């Protein structure tokens, strides 16, 4: 069987010389504001990317939305737990009936009063 070798040019393989650090602190880089077309630079001032707000934050509305979201989450969790317990109870009753037992259903007795 013939093995295939990838085609590569000599320009792909470059040997980089490893130079260990001689000091504890690497030399500091001087960062300049980001300019178009110059990759590798870090922007120091991001204020030019901020958008002005049309209206100030409404803290009360945000808190009411958070409370409503929390209440919805609690209700959804409670419904999920109730559903899991109901399914487990139905499964237990169904297993009892499939075993041929006759006393599977719970009968609640109301006291006379």
Phi and psi in degrees as a GROMACS rama.xvg file:
@    title "Ramachandran Plot"
@    xaxis  label "Phi"
@    yaxis  label "Psi"
@TYPE xy
-91.5393  129.84  UNK-2
-90.6757  143.225  UNK-3
-100.083  135.265  UNK-4
-111.704  141.323  UNK-5
-67.9295  145.402  UNK-6
-81.4668  125.266  UNK-7
-138.327  150.319  UNK-8
-103.198  164.224  UNK-9
-69.2954  -20.8264  UNK-10
-72.1951  -17.4213  UNK-11
-76.0194  -31.8533  UNK-12
-99.6485  113.634  UNK-13
-126  132.761  UNK-14
-95.3749  123.739  UNK-15
-100.018  135.649  UNK-16
-82.0802  129.3  UNK-17
-88.7951  122.801  UNK-18
-117.718  114.447  UNK-19
-68.1219  151.713  UNK-20
-70.3714  139.932  UNK-21
-101.475  -18.3396  UNK-22
-119.001  166.258  UNK-23
-72.6924  -29.9219  UNK-24
-111.43  126.977  UNK-25
-68.6058  157.138  UNK-26
-63.3655  141.828  UNK-27
-74.626  139.928  UNK-28
-95.5241  140.786  UNK-29
-90.9435  112.93  UNK-30
-92.8584  138.281  UNK-31
-119.486  160.312  UNK-32
-58.5056  146.846  UNK-33
-67.0343  128.497  UNK-34
-120.181  151.589  UNK-35
-64.7778  134.504  UNK-36
87.7108  1.46925  UNK-37
-118.726  90.6031  UNK-38
-72.3872  155.28  UNK-39
92.4178  -4.3973  UNK-40
-96.4627  151.462  UNK-41
-108.363  134.872  UNK-42
-80.0159  130.102  UNK-43
-88.9406  -33.8774  UNK-44
-114.066  113.985  UNK-45
-100.109  7.1255  UNK-46
-65.0024  -25.9659  UNK-47
-70.9837  -14.9539  UNK-48
-91.5803  -9.35669  UNK-49
-75.3694  143.349  UNK-50
-102.027  139.408  UNK-51
-70.1429  141.849  UNK-52
-82.9327  140.277  UNK-53
-72.6188  -39.5278  UNK-54
-131.521  150.481  UNK-55
-70.0507  161.14  UNK-56
-60.4972  135.166  UNK-57
-101.99  96.2324  UNK-58
-62.6332  -40.7467  UNK-59
-62.7203  -44.2744  UNK-60
-64.8593  -39.4178  UNK-61
-65.4902  -40.6504  UNK-62
-66.459  -39.1567  UNK-63
-64.0709  -38.8535  UNK-64
-65.3398  -39.1387  UNK-65
-65.6526  -40.7525  UNK-66
-65.8913  -40.8851  UNK-67
-64.5559  -40.493  UNK-68
-65.4032  -39.5226  UNK-69
-65.5932  -43.1892  UNK-70
-63.1722  -40.2045  UNK-71
-63.0029  -41.4815  UNK-72
-64.537  -42.617  UNK-73
-64.3336  -43.6972  UNK-74
-63.1267  -42.4885  UNK-75
-63.7597  -39.2871  UNK-76
-66.0075  -43.308  UNK-77
-62.8005  -42.1248  UNK-78
-63.9331  -40.1853  UNK-79
-63.6063  -41.2663  UNK-80
-67.1529  -44.0068  UNK-81
-59.9897  -41.9608  UNK-82
-64.4421  -40.9221  UNK-83
-65.0812  -41.3932  UNK-84
-66.5983  -41.3712  UNK-85
-63.3133  -42.8127  UNK-86
-64.8865  -39.4342  UNK-87
-64.9123  -39.5724  UNK-88
-66.42  -43.5043  UNK-89
-62.3842  -38.1737  UNK-90
-65.3289  -41.0667  UNK-91
-63.8143  -41.5324  UNK-92
-65.903  -41.8377  UNK-93
-65.065  -41.0685  UNK-94
-61.7822  -38.5598  UNK-95
-64.266  -43.9602  UNK-96
-66.6973  -40.9691  UNK-97
-67.7403  -21.2434  UNK-98
-80.467  -7.57401  UNK-99
92.9047  9.54349  UNK-100
-79.7534  154.323  UNK-101
-108.632  -9.63503  UNK-102
-106.763  45.6378  UNK-103
-87.406  -34.5105  UNK-104
-81.2897  141.397  UNK-105
-83.1954  134.315  UNK-106
-115.703  117.17  UNK-107
-90.5598  133.574  UNK-108
-106.806  125.529  UNK-109
-91.2303  130.181  UNK-110
-70.4062  144.513  UNK-111
-79.3627  135.705  UNK-112
